């Protein structure tokens, strides 16, 4: 398996699992029949630009801030991202504000942008807060309700 193939698998695993350590990632790769060492995984995470973000409950997990531009995030992955990282949703006019643990807003914003959620035209993310702009004719409150439902709030 090439380095790029392994890194692609790592990206997928980080999207599908809450990976809290490099050792857990090595184990997940082994479950897929890929032998790797912690040192190799460490280099791969660095190459991919992976960061540790805090999730509710105080744990930190690895995440990749941006998905490739041409890759859409599946709806079930969006639901998982929102469920793990969104702690509050409010709205005003055509805007929705989502709160996350520190350092997590960019991950949520990227997932929303890559999903192409109907009724949303884009996001702006800070450290622990992101804003979602509702499309023309879509009320922020309606979009907020939809996001709350996806996040399980």
N, C-alpha and C positions, 0 to 999 in steps of 0.2 A: 504494500500500500504506500502511495506517495505521501509526502508531507501535506500537500494540498488536499488530498482525499481525507487524510486523518483530521485536518483542521476543519474541513466541511462537516465531518461527523461530530466533532467537538461543538461546533456552532449549533448543530441540531440538538445535541444532548443538553446544552445549556438552555435552549428554548423549551425543551420538553421536561426537564427536571430541575429541581431546586438543588443545585450543586454547591455545597458549602465548603468543600476542600478539594485540593488537587488529588488527594488519595481517593476520594469518592469518584472523581472523574476518571482516574486510572481504572477503578473497578467497573464503572459503566462501560468504558471502552473494552475492557476484558469480556464483559457480558456480550458484547457484539463481536467477539473474536479478534479484537485488535490488541496485541501486546504492546505496551508502552510503559515508560518509566515516569516517575514523578518529575524528573528533570526535563524530559522531553515535553511533558504536558505543560510544565511551567513556561518553557520557551514558546510553545504553541499559543498559550493564553496571552503572552506578551505580544506575539506577532498579530494576534486577532484583535488586540486592543481591549481585551476583557477587563472589566473592573468588578470590584466587590461592592455590592449595594446592600444596604440594610433593609430587611423585610420586617413586617409586623412580627412581634415576638422577640425582636432583638437580634435575630440571626442575620448573618451576612451570606449572600450567595453571589456566584459569578454571573455576570451578564455582559453582553456585547452591546454597546450603546446604539449602534446603527446596523440595521440589516442591509444587505446589498440593495441598491436602488431598484433592481429589477425583480426582487423577491417579495411577494406578498406574504403577510402574516396571516395564517389561517384563523378563522373566527374562534375556534376553541383555544388557540394559543392566546388570542387577545383576552378572552374570558379569564384564562389563568393569570396572565400578567395583571389585569385589572384587579382580580380577586386577591392576589398576593401583595400588590403595592399601593393600591388606592385606598386611602383611609377616610376621605371626605369628598363630597361632590356638591357644589353650589352653582347657582346660575344668576345671571342678570342680563336682560335683553337677549342678544344673540350670542352671549358668551357663557362658557361653562368653565369653572375653575375646579381643578382636581388637586388634592393634597396627597403627598406621598411621604414616606420616611426620607430623611436627608440623603441626597445623592441618587435618588431613584426616578425623579421626574423625567429625565431624558429617555429612560428605558420605556416608560409608559407612553410618552409622546411618540417615540419611534414606532412602537407597536400600533398606535392609533393611526399614524400617518400611513404606514405600510398596509394596514387592513383596508383602507379606503372606506371607512365606516360611513354609511349613507347618512347624510345630513350634516356631516363635518367637512369643512374645507381646509382645515389645517390646525396646527398646534404651535405653541411657543412654550418652551420649557426653561425653568430655572433649576434650582437645586432640589427643592422639595415641593414645588408648585408648578402646575402647568395650566395653560389656558387653551381651550378648544373653541374655535370659531365656528358657529353654526352657519350653514348655507342660507342663502336668501330664502325667505319664506318658512324657515324652520325656527321655532322658538327655542331659546336656550333652555328653558324649563323642560321641554319635551326631550331634548337631547340629553339633558342631565338625568332625567328619569331613566332613559335607556342605558346610559353609562352606569348609573347606580345598580340597575338590574344585572348588567353584565358583571359588575364587581361584587355582586351579592350583598349590597348594602341596603 
